Every structure is written in structure tokens, then in C-alpha cells.
Amino acid sequence: METYYERLGLAPGASQLEIKKAYFKLIRKHSPESDPQQFQLIREAYEQLRRLAEGDTEPQFAVNPDPAAAVFAEQIERYRRLGDREAFRKTCEEAFCLFPEDRRFAYLLIQALRGCGKTGKAVKHAEALAKKEPENKWFVRELAFACDERGFSKKSFQACARAYELGCRDIPFMLMYSLECNSNKEFDRGVGILMELLCQKYKWNREGISKLVEIYVGLMSMESHIRDTQYQVILEHLTADLERYGIYLAEYVMELATMTLHMCSMRRYRGEEYFRYIQVFLRLKEICREDAGEEFLDLAMAEIGFQQISNDDRLSEVFQYAYETYIYSREEDETIRKFSVIDVQLCMLAEREKVVSQADIIRREYPYLYEKVKDFFKRLEEGKNLVYLKDSLFKTYCQMEPYISGGYYFEKYPEEKIRAKGRVLHSADSEYSYTRSSKKIGRNDPCPCGSGKKYKHCCMKKR
């Protein structure tokens, strides 16, 4: 059977530097996109050899004085280092048969059975070992993993809870425990486990960064049970992790972006928290390597800004129109964009006092929108020649409105629409006012084509 060393093209006993060089050389040749199966095999070999070299903490066992036990222990360790699962399992079984009371061989046999997919036998041996030493956290931990791999979710959850009480806190265990909490509807406990894991000061490397992503995704799978204070901590850690591990997290941009968008769409927020969301998306955009990802991030930032301003009860509704027109809209037609801007400006003129009184909030908390409207804000605040400004905008609006559906101004102020009747639209037009043969479709009305979208996002664009 191929060993982990052979899989990387190395001789047994190669140094960590040699292992790392071989790994990066092979993954360039067998990338996740071109050869996902071979990539997984290469990554498994590298992680196993790295884990063994780092000397993961395991239980300490009393030395068996029998010379034969020492020979078996040496053989078992050699096969485990080589990654030869079958030889590892068979040697463990032989050692366990000869020394059934040796806790070390019993423990290693469980790991060997799990590695070969013999989960039923692994559970049986793990239950027996945990029964002999119920206070040994490592034995209870193995029982939890064996039950999980066998599909015994309830048993695994109970074993996880016990191992946690006994002091198990390693990353693989904590991730599994959180999943079992989710499966057994112990959501608050599951969130607490992941928050504890997130707040521990681990130094993540490229190979382990997927575990960090699992923590964030796991939290979002239980987002309805996350408290406001926990949201703040998650945002702080996510921002810091993107700064610290951005180069490693580049391949997980879409997962993190989707997670963040979902997180902020499920709750109301203001001020500093809104800026934190924006900072997260800006950092994701910096490390993103794909055009499609950048487009998604732009849409995500526009989406959370629109949600924020729509839920801000301190602001007039006209600012929702403004955000939709200046930031959120992806309208490509120049005429429609011009009409939308005039529409918003007329609404702002009609609500001048409110708009001016709320300008500081826009300036302070919505700088992206403020940059677009600051010149118009200045004219409103100065209050000079506003009658002439309104008349000029109103004239253009009346000329365009019959041919472009969805204006807010006439919808909010129907008396202005009545006042516009009889106005000559163009010098070349008839002296009579424009009359529709059917009811005008509003831009926010359902599209008559039956697509289920708003008219402005569907057939209005085609028109």
C-alpha cells in the first residue's frame, strides 16, 4: 500500500522542509480545480505527516515491560508514520490480542479501526475502553468520534459533553461537538462552543485555515441563536482574521461573503457595526482573485447599505429612494438614470426641512451616499433660488414621466401630477396632454410578464 511519504514522492524520514516543498510542488501540478481527487490525497498525506511531526498531544501510557510489547509499539508507530492504514490496523489487532489489558494498544486499535472505516468495531472497542477509565478524556473523546463516524448522533453528543467536561479543547473535537449540538438542537451550547474556539488565540497556517472558516460557517448555521454581543465579537474577529490571514483566506472569499451578508441581513444595526460590515466586504474585495467574486461583493455592499438605510427609523423615506438611485441601482440606461435622479431631487425639495435636519446622519453614517448628494444638500441648506430649481426639474420630469414608469414623486404627491396636466411636453408634440390607454405600471409594482420580479428589475429595463 502507498504510504504518505510515497504519495509525496519522498523517502521515509524526510524533513519537514522537504515535505513542505514536495507538497507545494505537487499541488501546483494537481490543483483543486484540475484534479480534485489527487489534490485531496496529496493534502491528506501532508497534513498527516505534519501532524505527526508536530507531536499532537495524546494520552500518556505506562511502559509495558514485556519486550514483545515494545516491538509491537515500534512497528505500530512506524506504520502510522508511513500512512499504511491496513498494516497499522493489523498490527494493532495483533498487539491487542496478545496484550488485551494494555490501554495503549486498545486506544491505538480504535484509531486504526476508524482510519479503515470499520466504525462498528471502533465504537465497540471505544465503549469498552471508556467504561474501564470513565475519567480519561482521551478515551471518551475517541468514543465521541467513533460514534459520530458511525452515525450515532445522540451517543456522540453525550460523549462529547462528557469529554468537554473532562477538559478536551482541541480544534477537531470542538468542531465536531458544535455539529453534534446543532444536530441535537442544543443551539445555544453549540454557539458557545464555537465562540470559545473563535476566541482562543490560535496561530493559523495555510493548511489549517479551513478550520477557521468552518468556525464562522458553523456560527452562521445557528445564527438565530447568536446574541447581539456575540455578533460584535464575531465581527471583530472576522475583521482581524481577514487582516492577518488574508492570503490564506483568498480561496474562501465567496463562503465568507455569503456568510457575512446573511449575518447582517438577519438583524438591524447602526453606525459602527455597519462600518464593520463594510470593512469586512472591502477587505474581502482586496483579497478576491475572481471578477465574479468582486461583482458579488459590490452587490453585497449595496445590499447591506440599502437594508441599513431602510431600517433606520431616524431617516425620511426619501433617503431610501436616494440610496436606491445613487448606490443600489445597476441601471445602464442613461435616460432612466437621469429621470431617477430628478425624481429623488424633487422628493427632497418637497421634504426640504426634514432632509436638511437629517443631513448630519447621512454625512456621519452613510458617507458613500453623502458623497453622491452633498452638492444638492448644499443647495438645500443654502435655500437660494429653490423655486427656480424646482420649476426646472419639474419641467424635465413632466417631459420624461409619461415614457418612464416608476417615479416616486407623482406617487407621493398626486396633486403635483394634477398640476402637470395640460403642460405641453415637447415643442413638437401636440398641444394636448399625454394620455395613456391603460393604467401606468409603477416601477415597484409586480412585472406584468409574470416573472415575480419588480417591474424596474425586469421588463422596464428592456423597454
VENWO-V142500 format. One record per residue. N is the residue number from 1. SS is DSSP state (H for helix, E for strand, L for the rest). PSI is psi as a letter, one per 40 degrees, with the letter a starting at -180 (NA if undefined). OMEGA is omega as a letter, one per 30 degrees, with the letter a starting at -180 (* if undefined). Layout:
n->N ss->SS psi->PSI omega->OMEGA
n->N ss->SS psi->PSI omega->OMEGA
This chain:
n->1 ss->L psi->i omega->l
n->2 ss->L psi->h omega->l
n->3 ss->L psi->i omega->l
n->4 ss->H psi->d omega->l
n->5 ss->H psi->d omega->a
n->6 ss->H psi->d omega->a
n->7 ss->H psi->d omega->l
n->8 ss->L psi->e omega->l
n->9 ss->L psi->f omega->a
n->10 ss->L psi->i omega->l
n->11 ss->L psi->i omega->l
n->12 ss->L psi->h omega->l
n->13 ss->L psi->e omega->l
n->14 ss->L psi->i omega->a
n->15 ss->L psi->i omega->l
n->16 ss->H psi->d omega->l
n->17 ss->H psi->d omega->l
n->18 ss->H psi->d omega->l
n->19 ss->H psi->d omega->a
n->20 ss->H psi->d omega->l
n->21 ss->H psi->d omega->a
n->22 ss->H psi->d omega->a
n->23 ss->H psi->d omega->a
n->24 ss->H psi->d omega->l
n->25 ss->H psi->d omega->a
n->26 ss->H psi->d omega->a
n->27 ss->H psi->d omega->l
n->28 ss->H psi->d omega->l
n->29 ss->H psi->d omega->a
n->30 ss->L psi->g omega->a
n->31 ss->L psi->i omega->l
n->32 ss->L psi->d omega->a
n->33 ss->L psi->d omega->a
n->34 ss->L psi->d omega->a
n->35 ss->L psi->g omega->a
n->36 ss->H psi->d omega->a
n->37 ss->H psi->d omega->l
n->38 ss->H psi->d omega->l
n->39 ss->H psi->d omega->l
n->40 ss->H psi->d omega->l
n->41 ss->H psi->d omega->l
n->42 ss->H psi->d omega->a
n->43 ss->H psi->d omega->l
n->44 ss->H psi->d omega->a
n->45 ss->H psi->d omega->a
n->46 ss->H psi->d omega->a
n->47 ss->H psi->d omega->l
n->48 ss->H psi->d omega->a
n->49 ss->H psi->d omega->l
n->50 ss->H psi->d omega->a
n->51 ss->H psi->d omega->a
n->52 ss->H psi->d omega->a
n->53 ss->H psi->d omega->a
n->54 ss->H psi->e omega->l
n->55 ss->L psi->g omega->l
n->56 ss->L psi->i omega->a
n->57 ss->L psi->h omega->l
n->58 ss->L psi->i omega->a
n->59 ss->L psi->i omega->l
n->60 ss->L psi->h omega->a
n->61 ss->L psi->i omega->l
n->62 ss->L psi->i omega->a
n->63 ss->L psi->h omega->l
n->64 ss->L psi->h omega->a
n->65 ss->L psi->e omega->a
n->66 ss->L psi->h omega->l
n->67 ss->H psi->d omega->l
n->68 ss->H psi->d omega->l
n->69 ss->H psi->d omega->l
n->70 ss->H psi->d omega->l
n->71 ss->H psi->d omega->l
n->72 ss->H psi->d omega->a
n->73 ss->H psi->d omega->l
n->74 ss->H psi->d omega->l
n->75 ss->H psi->d omega->a
n->76 ss->H psi->d omega->a
n->77 ss->H psi->d omega->l
n->78 ss->H psi->d omega->l
n->79 ss->H psi->d omega->l
n->80 ss->H psi->d omega->l
n->81 ss->H psi->d omega->a
n->82 ss->H psi->e omega->a
n->83 ss->L psi->e omega->l
n->84 ss->L psi->g omega->a
n->85 ss->H psi->d omega->a
n->86 ss->H psi->d omega->l
n->87 ss->H psi->d omega->l
n->88 ss->H psi->d omega->a
n->89 ss->H psi->d omega->a
n->90 ss->H psi->d omega->l
n->91 ss->H psi->d omega->l
n->92 ss->H psi->d omega->l
n->93 ss->H psi->d omega->l
n->94 ss->H psi->d omega->a
n->95 ss->H psi->d omega->a
n->96 ss->H psi->d omega->l
n->97 ss->H psi->d omega->l
n->98 ss->H psi->d omega->a
n->99 ss->L psi->g omega->a
n->100 ss->L psi->e omega->a
n->101 ss->L psi->e omega->l
n->102 ss->L psi->h omega->a
n->103 ss->H psi->d omega->a
n->104 ss->H psi->d omega->a
n->105 ss->H psi->d omega->l
n->106 ss->H psi->d omega->a
n->107 ss->H psi->d omega->a
n->108 ss->H psi->d omega->l
n->109 ss->H psi->d omega->l
n->110 ss->H psi->d omega->l
n->111 ss->H psi->d omega->a
n->112 ss->H psi->d omega->l
n->113 ss->H psi->d omega->l
n->114 ss->H psi->d omega->a
n->115 ss->H psi->d omega->l
n->116 ss->L psi->e omega->l
n->117 ss->L psi->e omega->l
n->118 ss->L psi->g omega->a
n->119 ss->H psi->d omega->l
n->120 ss->H psi->d omega->l
n->121 ss->H psi->d omega->l
n->122 ss->H psi->d omega->l
n->123 ss->H psi->d omega->a
n->124 ss->H psi->d omega->a
n->125 ss->H psi->d omega->l
n->126 ss->H psi->d omega->l
n->127 ss->H psi->d omega->l
n->128 ss->H psi->d omega->a
n->129 ss->H psi->d omega->l
n->130 ss->H psi->d omega->l
n->131 ss->H psi->d omega->l
n->132 ss->H psi->d omega->l
n->133 ss->L psi->g omega->a
n->134 ss->L psi->e omega->l
n->135 ss->L psi->e omega->a
n->136 ss->L psi->h omega->a
n->137 ss->H psi->d omega->a
n->138 ss->H psi->d omega->l
n->139 ss->H psi->d omega->l
n->140 ss->H psi->d omega->l
n->141 ss->H psi->d omega->l
n->142 ss->H psi->d omega->l
n->143 ss->H psi->d omega->l
n->144 ss->H psi->d omega->l
n->145 ss->H psi->d omega->a
n->146 ss->H psi->d omega->l
n->147 ss->H psi->d omega->l
n->148 ss->H psi->d omega->a
n->149 ss->H psi->d omega->l
n->150 ss->H psi->e omega->a
n->151 ss->L psi->e omega->l
n->152 ss->L psi->g omega->a
n->153 ss->H psi->d omega->a
n->154 ss->H psi->d omega->l
n->155 ss->H psi->d omega->l
n->156 ss->H psi->d omega->l
n->157 ss->H psi->d omega->l
n->158 ss->H psi->d omega->l
n->159 ss->H psi->d omega->l
n->160 ss->H psi->d omega->a
n->161 ss->H psi->d omega->a
n->162 ss->H psi->d omega->l
n->163 ss->H psi->d omega->l
n->164 ss->H psi->d omega->l
n->165 ss->H psi->d omega->a
n->166 ss->L psi->e omega->l
n->167 ss->L psi->e omega->l
n->168 ss->L psi->h omega->a
n->169 ss->L psi->e omega->a
n->170 ss->L psi->i omega->a
n->171 ss->H psi->d omega->a
n->172 ss->H psi->d omega->l
n->173 ss->H psi->d omega->a
n->174 ss->H psi->d omega->l
n->175 ss->H psi->d omega->l
n->176 ss->H psi->d omega->l
n->177 ss->H psi->d omega->l
n->178 ss->H psi->d omega->l
n->179 ss->H psi->d omega->l
n->180 ss->H psi->d omega->l
n->181 ss->H psi->d omega->l
n->182 ss->H psi->d omega->a
n->183 ss->H psi->d omega->a
n->184 ss->L psi->e omega->l
n->185 ss->L psi->f omega->l
n->186 ss->L psi->g omega->a
n->187 ss->H psi->d omega->a
n->188 ss->H psi->d omega->l
n->189 ss->H psi->d omega->l
n->190 ss->H psi->d omega->l
n->191 ss->H psi->d omega->a
n->192 ss->H psi->d omega->l
n->193 ss->H psi->d omega->a
n->194 ss->H psi->d omega->l
n->195 ss->H psi->d omega->l
n->196 ss->H psi->d omega->l
n->197 ss->H psi->d omega->a
n->198 ss->H psi->d omega->a
n->199 ss->H psi->e omega->l
n->200 ss->L psi->i omega->a
n->201 ss->L psi->g omega->l
n->202 ss->L psi->i omega->l
n->203 ss->L psi->h omega->a
n->204 ss->L psi->i omega->l
n->205 ss->L psi->i omega->a
n->206 ss->L psi->d omega->a
n->207 ss->L psi->d omega->a
n->208 ss->L psi->e omega->a
n->209 ss->H psi->d omega->l
n->210 ss->H psi->d omega->l
n->211 ss->H psi->d omega->l
n->212 ss->H psi->d omega->l
n->213 ss->H psi->d omega->l
n->214 ss->H psi->d omega->l
n->215 ss->H psi->d omega->a
n->216 ss->H psi->d omega->a
n->217 ss->H psi->d omega->l
n->218 ss->H psi->d omega->l
n->219 ss->H psi->d omega->a
n->220 ss->H psi->d omega->l
n->221 ss->H psi->e omega->l
n->222 ss->L psi->f omega->a
n->223 ss->H psi->d omega->a
n->224 ss->H psi->e omega->a
n->225 ss->H psi->e omega->l
n->226 ss->L psi->h omega->a
n->227 ss->L psi->i omega->a
n->228 ss->H psi->d omega->a
n->229 ss->H psi->d omega->l
n->230 ss->H psi->d omega->l
n->231 ss->H psi->d omega->a
n->232 ss->H psi->d omega->a
n->233 ss->H psi->d omega->l
n->234 ss->H psi->d omega->l
n->235 ss->H psi->d omega->l
n->236 ss->H psi->d omega->a
n->237 ss->H psi->d omega->a
n->238 ss->H psi->d omega->l
n->239 ss->H psi->d omega->a
n->240 ss->H psi->d omega->a
n->241 ss->H psi->d omega->l
n->242 ss->H psi->d omega->l
n->243 ss->H psi->d omega->a
n->244 ss->H psi->d omega->a
n->245 ss->H psi->f omega->a
n->246 ss->H psi->d omega->a
n->247 ss->H psi->d omega->l
n->248 ss->H psi->d omega->a
n->249 ss->H psi->e omega->a
n->250 ss->H psi->d omega->a
n->251 ss->H psi->e omega->a
n->252 ss->H psi->f omega->a
n->253 ss->H psi->d omega->a
n->254 ss->H psi->d omega->l
n->255 ss->H psi->d omega->a
n->256 ss->H psi->d omega->l
n->257 ss->H psi->d omega->l
n->258 ss->H psi->d omega->l
n->259 ss->H psi->d omega->a
n->260 ss->H psi->d omega->l
n->261 ss->H psi->d omega->l
n->262 ss->H psi->d omega->a
n->263 ss->H psi->d omega->a
n->264 ss->H psi->e omega->l
n->265 ss->H psi->e omega->a
n->266 ss->L psi->e omega->a
n->267 ss->L psi->i omega->l
n->268 ss->L psi->i omega->a
n->269 ss->L psi->i omega->a
n->270 ss->L psi->i omega->l
n->271 ss->H psi->b omega->a
n->272 ss->H psi->d omega->a
n->273 ss->H psi->d omega->l
n->274 ss->H psi->d omega->l
n->275 ss->H psi->d omega->l
n->276 ss->H psi->d omega->l
n->277 ss->H psi->d omega->l
n->278 ss->H psi->d omega->l
n->279 ss->H psi->d omega->l
n->280 ss->H psi->d omega->a
n->281 ss->H psi->d omega->l
n->282 ss->H psi->d omega->l
n->283 ss->H psi->d omega->l
n->284 ss->H psi->d omega->l
n->285 ss->H psi->d omega->l
n->286 ss->H psi->d omega->a
n->287 ss->H psi->e omega->a
n->288 ss->L psi->i omega->a
n->289 ss->L psi->e omega->a
n->290 ss->L psi->i omega->l
n->291 ss->H psi->d omega->l
n->292 ss->H psi->d omega->l
n->293 ss->H psi->d omega->l
n->294 ss->H psi->d omega->l
n->295 ss->H psi->d omega->l
n->296 ss->H psi->d omega->a
n->297 ss->H psi->d omega->l
n->298 ss->H psi->d omega->l
n->299 ss->H psi->d omega->a
n->300 ss->H psi->d omega->l
n->301 ss->H psi->d omega->l
n->302 ss->H psi->d omega->a
n->303 ss->H psi->d omega->a
n->304 ss->H psi->d omega->l
n->305 ss->H psi->d omega->l
n->306 ss->H psi->d omega->l
n->307 ss->H psi->d omega->a
n->308 ss->H psi->d omega->a
n->309 ss->H psi->d omega->l
n->310 ss->H psi->d omega->a
n->311 ss->L psi->e omega->a
n->312 ss->L psi->h omega->a
n->313 ss->L psi->e omega->l
n->314 ss->L psi->e omega->a
n->315 ss->L psi->i omega->l
n->316 ss->L psi->i omega->a
n->317 ss->L psi->d omega->a
n->318 ss->H psi->d omega->l
n->319 ss->H psi->d omega->l
n->320 ss->H psi->d omega->l
n->321 ss->H psi->d omega->a
n->322 ss->H psi->d omega->a
n->323 ss->H psi->d omega->a
n->324 ss->H psi->d omega->a
n->325 ss->H psi->d omega->a
n->326 ss->H psi->d omega->a
n->327 ss->H psi->d omega->a
n->328 ss->H psi->d omega->a
n->329 ss->L psi->i omega->l
n->330 ss->L psi->f omega->a
n->331 ss->L psi->h omega->a
n->332 ss->L psi->d omega->a
n->333 ss->L psi->h omega->a
n->334 ss->H psi->d omega->a
n->335 ss->H psi->d omega->l
n->336 ss->H psi->d omega->l
n->337 ss->H psi->d omega->l
n->338 ss->H psi->d omega->l
n->339 ss->H psi->d omega->a
n->340 ss->H psi->d omega->l
n->341 ss->H psi->d omega->l
n->342 ss->H psi->d omega->l
n->343 ss->H psi->d omega->a
n->344 ss->H psi->d omega->a
n->345 ss->H psi->d omega->l
n->346 ss->H psi->d omega->l
n->347 ss->H psi->d omega->l
n->348 ss->H psi->d omega->l
n->349 ss->H psi->d omega->a
n->350 ss->H psi->d omega->a
n->351 ss->L psi->f omega->a
n->352 ss->H psi->d omega->a
n->353 ss->H psi->d omega->l
n->354 ss->H psi->d omega->a
n->355 ss->H psi->d omega->a
n->356 ss->H psi->d omega->a
n->357 ss->H psi->d omega->a
n->358 ss->L psi->e omega->a
n->359 ss->H psi->d omega->a
n->360 ss->H psi->d omega->l
n->361 ss->H psi->d omega->l
n->362 ss->H psi->d omega->a
n->363 ss->H psi->d omega->a
n->364 ss->H psi->d omega->a
n->365 ss->H psi->e omega->a
n->366 ss->L psi->g omega->a
n->367 ss->H psi->d omega->a
n->368 ss->H psi->d omega->l
n->369 ss->H psi->d omega->a
n->370 ss->H psi->d omega->l
n->371 ss->H psi->d omega->a
n->372 ss->H psi->d omega->a
n->373 ss->H psi->e omega->a
n->374 ss->H psi->d omega->l
n->375 ss->H psi->d omega->l
n->376 ss->H psi->d omega->l
n->377 ss->H psi->d omega->a
n->378 ss->H psi->d omega->l
n->379 ss->H psi->d omega->l
n->380 ss->H psi->d omega->a
n->381 ss->H psi->d omega->l
n->382 ss->H psi->d omega->l
n->383 ss->L psi->e omega->a
n->384 ss->L psi->h omega->l
n->385 ss->L psi->f omega->a
n->386 ss->H psi->d omega->l
n->387 ss->H psi->d omega->l
n->388 ss->H psi->d omega->l
n->389 ss->H psi->d omega->l
n->390 ss->H psi->d omega->a
n->391 ss->H psi->d omega->l
n->392 ss->H psi->d omega->l
n->393 ss->H psi->d omega->a
n->394 ss->H psi->d omega->a
n->395 ss->H psi->d omega->l
n->396 ss->H psi->d omega->a
n->397 ss->H psi->d omega->a
n->398 ss->H psi->d omega->l
n->399 ss->H psi->d omega->a
n->400 ss->H psi->d omega->a
n->401 ss->H psi->d omega->a
n->402 ss->L psi->d omega->a
n->403 ss->L psi->e omega->l
n->404 ss->L psi->h omega->a
n->405 ss->L psi->i omega->l
n->406 ss->L psi->e omega->l
n->407 ss->L psi->i omega->l
n->408 ss->L psi->d omega->a
n->409 ss->H psi->d omega->l
n->410 ss->H psi->d omega->l
n->411 ss->H psi->d omega->a
n->412 ss->H psi->d omega->a
n->413 ss->L psi->g omega->a
n->414 ss->H psi->d omega->l
n->415 ss->H psi->d omega->l
n->416 ss->H psi->d omega->l
n->417 ss->H psi->d omega->l
n->418 ss->H psi->d omega->l
n->419 ss->H psi->d omega->a
n->420 ss->H psi->e omega->a
n->421 ss->L psi->i omega->l
n->422 ss->L psi->e omega->l
n->423 ss->L psi->h omega->l
n->424 ss->L psi->h omega->a
n->425 ss->L psi->d omega->l
n->426 ss->L psi->i omega->a
n->427 ss->L psi->d omega->a
n->428 ss->L psi->e omega->a
n->429 ss->L psi->i omega->l
n->430 ss->L psi->i omega->l
n->431 ss->L psi->e omega->l
n->432 ss->L psi->i omega->l
n->433 ss->L psi->i omega->a
n->434 ss->L psi->h omega->l
n->435 ss->L psi->h omega->l
n->436 ss->L psi->i omega->l
n->437 ss->L psi->e omega->l
n->438 ss->L psi->i omega->a
n->439 ss->L psi->h omega->a
n->440 ss->L psi->i omega->l
n->441 ss->L psi->h omega->l
n->442 ss->L psi->i omega->a
n->443 ss->L psi->d omega->a
n->444 ss->L psi->e omega->l
n->445 ss->L psi->i omega->l
n->446 ss->E psi->h omega->a
n->447 ss->L psi->h omega->a
n->448 ss->L psi->e omega->l
n->449 ss->L psi->e omega->l
n->450 ss->L psi->e omega->a
n->451 ss->L psi->d omega->a
n->452 ss->L psi->e omega->l
n->453 ss->L psi->i omega->l
n->454 ss->E psi->i omega->a
n->455 ss->H psi->d omega->a
n->456 ss->H psi->d omega->a
n->457 ss->H psi->e omega->a
n->458 ss->L psi->b omega->a
n->459 ss->H psi->d omega->l
n->460 ss->H psi->d omega->l
n->461 ss->H psi->d omega->a
n->462 ss->H psi->d omega->l
n->463 ss->L psi->NA omega->*
